[in-house]
């Protein structure tokens, strides 16, 4: 399992380098988020305090700060304000996600909906989004307001599209990519494009960072979905098998259904039509995934998007900030299981 250890090291190192490069500003982002979530309504305050305590990597905020730095933005605190904004959009979508998925745990802590119920979680998610729009307006850029508001719309459409295809075992790979493009990659893309907008860079730089973020987001989601079917690896704070138990059709299941025999197809179809799935069924599915080397195929597909993301940065001059973003795409995705 040497390749697994290597992957974990590479991810941790690339994230650590990103964090160190903008660490001072991330402290200000966290302060901004905390101040924006202050409320006179006790329930909102309690729930947002709890959410802040759960932590998280703040990857999207880091991407906004790093892309701003890459593009030469240095005057003022707009990057801090907008990094906080994209992080709050992400947080709001997680709150809504957990309600839709009936999720019990996130980042090894009980979800808000488990403690306070679905109604409160949805409304507090909406509260976060309303705060985001306040911050967009405060920034004063119509271009950024248009970008982040349309991104919020795309995320919602991705959620609905995933719901529309829930349990659809013969889902097209194209449909899956469309869902994760909207749900995940859209916010990655906006997070990085913001940097070029803040620095008033030409359209080619905006488009390059937009393309970089989109393909980085696709890579992360494919990796996340694949890791959910690997009991040896727990990198993303998710309990292994969550997608399976929730009946989500992700890339490993799509590829497995394409490759397996007629009898196995029938078994999978019946499995995902059921309301609930048990541990033995998960174990059986994992055996089939190993049999057909599905995880390896997932990472081959992810590698395609990694290369697109990395190549899109070629128009920027060679410097440490560029290398940090480039290294974030460069983890080894080859598998031997």
Buried (B, 14 or more C-beta within 10 A) or exposed (E): EEBBEEBBEBBEEBBEBBBEBBEEBBEBBBEBBEEBBEBEEEEBEBBBEBBBEBEBEBBBBBBBBBBBBBBBBEEEEBBBBBBBBBBBBBBBBBBBBBBBBEBEBBBEBBBBBBEBEBEBBBBBBEBBBEBBBEBBEEBEBEEBBEBBBEBBEBBBBBBEBBEEBEBBBEBEEEBBBBBBBBBBBBBBBBBBBBBBBBBEBEEEBBBBBBBBBBBBBBBBBBBBBBBBBBEEBBBBBBEBBBBBBBBBBBBBBBBBBEBBEEEBBEBBBEBBEEEEBEEEBBEBBBEBBBEBBBBBBBBEBBBEBBBBBBBBBEEBEEEEBBBBBBBBBBBEBEBEE
